[in-house]
Amino acid sequence: MTASTGPLRRVVIVGGGTAGWMTAAALSRVVPADMTVTLVESEEIGTVGVGEATIPSLLDFNRILGIDEDDFVRSTQATFKLGIQFRDWAQIGDDYIHPFGTHGRDVAGFSFHQLWLREAAGGNVAASGQIGDYCLSHVAARLGRFNRPVADPSAVLSTLSYAFHFDAGLYAGFLRSLSEAAGVVRVEGRIASVARNPENGHIDAVTLADGRRIEGDLFVDCSGFRSLLLGDALDVPFTSWQHWLPCDRAWAVPSTREGRLTPYTRATAERAGWRWRIPLQHRVGNGHVYSSAHCDDDMAVRTLLDGLEGEPLADPRQLRFVAGRRARLWEGNCVAIGLAGGFLEPLESTSIHLIQSGITRLIALFPDRSFNPVERAEYNRLLLREYDQVRDFVILHYHATTRSDSPFWDHVRTMTVPASLTEKLALWADKARLFREPGELFTPDSWIAVLLGQGRRPASFDPLIAGLPPADSTRFLTHLRDVIGKTAAAMPTHEDFIARHCAARTLQTV
Ligand SMILES: Cc1cc2nc3c(=O)[nH]c(=O)nc-3n(C[C@H](O)[C@H](O)[C@H](O)COP(=O)(O)OP(=O)(O)OC[C@H]3O[C@@H](n4cnc5c(N)ncnc54)[C@H](O)[C@@H]3O)c2cc1C
């Protein structure tokens, strides 16, 4: 066996934030016993430490790791999330929820939303209600209720879909203990230099400030915004999307929890960005994401503090970023996962999902010493496309607005959006057509919730639906809405569910 054939022996993960420890936890479960996984992190540098809202795909990740869900919720002060409430996005005073899960169910080959649009267009508002009335996660979120879905597909409760809000620091700690128990070796220290192989340009080793050298065959760059390996050492360029997503800073602050424990994230649009509110068991996470070209830092932090419902528990912390991604996420023997690869603002809580997607695809295309370029190209194709699709969905929230109360909203409302989004909007605008691209994260149900929530009513609907007797569909809609409403009302409150199954043992304040 030559040096360029045979299995890898040493995987080195650079960085111990959410990306690093998720990668370590997943790899430690699949690599053979004679392959080492080493994680290098620097307490002196620290982690981003935000990233508290997730989407339902995290349940799959937890399942693969064999994590007991109640234990996970207790250990990370987590709460359940049924969707995101958007306030003041289409215009000031508006309010809608983008729920997880599905709206109604398809009938005779027609998407449910086509049925609902015909009913609503007929003026039968009493029967049609809002489209959210046909989504169990949406109705339960409005009522502040939660229950786990059941497996029986004939039960409405099987359609509930959920994710979590959790404390990012506790989550990294939780994954660290799983990883170390599975054999991952953690090295504490600051990386001062990266050594590249003079023949093939691959990374041979990283050297710490104290002189220790850590060699590896595969390097996973989880070094955060620094992008120490992929960006700095391998010089893979960054593609900025700031012209579409101008928000480039955030202030974050935890606060005491007041009032009900809502089972959803709240995103409130502001004059030059938006504020998040993420309820955890022990506190609320808050942040203001804004465009520094449209709002100064003092004004931004005041907006955040003025909007708090409880008392601040720490000084506000500022984070800076640029929306975009590297031109390639796998180069040579280095794969970037997490912020080292790219960043999209947390409006739809997609960063942790993109970490998970990077890990899953790395495992599916795991290299040997030959580092087959076809596998690398496939990884890049899949991941870059996913980033681009998520980007379009995030841009939609800004662009589909009638707000004209600030230069920021004038810019995003009138800007030219990516061609892929323009096409999607055109298909929707006429007859409400929506198609899910291969590998696309967001389903038509998500697009429908946001498009209608942002006030983008299509001109018409599928003409073939005329073959379905209107009286039958009215009866079906009325029945469905009734069953969903009753199912949601019968669920325990979010607080009661947590108290009964997964209340955190110790209440920490920050
Ligand atoms: C304002 C904001 C809000 C967010 N909200 C959400 C959200 O709600 N949901 C969501 O899914 N995502 C969210 N994210 C994204 C989420 O925070 C990140 O995707 C996640 O934390 C992963 O970060 P990371 O591990 O890639 O980087 P980091 O947390 O920055 O970790 C980098 C690691 O690299 C190490 N490191 C760096 N340089 C060196 C060096 N020289 N030597 C040794 N070690 C080094 C650091 O010590 C650290 O351990 C948010 C991000 C921001 C900025």
The ligand as an ORCA input file, in Angstrom:
! r2SCAN-3c Opt
* xyz 0 1
  C     -25.807     36.387     15.965
  C     -25.869     34.921     15.653
  C     -26.992     34.176     16.014
  C     -27.079     32.816     15.690
  N     -28.213     32.113     15.978
  C     -28.339     30.839     15.527
  C     -29.520     30.092     15.738
  O     -30.457     30.541     16.395
  N     -29.591     28.841     15.222
  C     -28.557     28.295     14.521
  O     -28.690     27.172     14.020
  N     -27.417     28.956     14.372
  C     -27.280     30.209     14.831
  N     -26.111     30.875     14.654
  C     -24.974     30.185     14.082
  C     -24.319     29.323     15.159
  O     -23.942     30.130     16.246
  C     -23.090     28.640     14.610
  O     -23.424     27.968     13.427
  C     -22.580     27.625     15.589
  O     -22.335     28.214     16.839
  C     -21.317     26.995     15.090
  O     -20.226     27.822     15.255
  P     -18.829     27.194     14.942
  O     -18.638     26.002     15.799
  O     -18.685     27.023     13.491
  O     -17.818     28.364     15.378
  P     -17.375     28.907     16.817
  O     -18.428     28.763     17.834
  O     -16.798     30.261     16.591
  O     -16.195     27.933     17.240
  C     -14.892     28.071     16.689
  C     -13.939     27.194     17.459
  O     -12.652     27.280     16.833
  C     -11.680     27.502     17.828
  N     -10.554     28.226     17.253
  C     -10.570     29.299     16.422
  N      -9.326     29.691     16.143
  C      -8.499     28.835     16.803
  C      -7.084     28.720     16.919
  N      -6.249     29.566     16.351
  N      -6.596     27.724     17.699
  C      -7.415     26.838     18.308
  N      -8.753     26.896     18.242
  C      -9.273     27.887     17.492
  C     -12.401     28.318     18.887
  O     -11.739     28.262     20.124
  C     -13.743     27.605     18.916
  O     -13.653     26.455     19.719
  C     -26.001     32.209     15.026
  C     -24.845     32.937     14.731
  C     -24.765     34.283     15.036
  C     -23.520     35.057     14.690
*
